[in-house]
Amino acid sequence: MSLFFRSHGSDAVTVSLSPAFYALMSIHIWLVVSGGVKRFHDRGRSGWFLLAHFIPFVGGLWVFVELAVLRGKPGPNRFGPAPGSPHSTELVGR
């Protein structure tokens, strides 16, 4: 735990987060946002729709349904070919 938390003195109640924690959280946020944007592109939508998550109550639910429940659009869209299609440049399942 000393990698993530530092206490100031033996009787200190406050805990400060270490730079390693901030570095790992930055990597985590980058991966989550880039994955969400790629998934929205797979659905044929702009990555800016990910900001709908900040709408109280319905935003998080809508983003969850859009990204986790609904299928991607078949065939190519304005962001490129569908992943795994014969026209895709990705190495999926090879």
Secondary structure, 3 states (H helix, E strand, C coil): CCCCEEECCCCCCCEEECHHHHHHHHHHHHHHHHHHHHHHHHCCCCHHHHHHHHCCCHHHHHHHHHHHHCCCCCCCECCECCCCCCCCCCCCCC
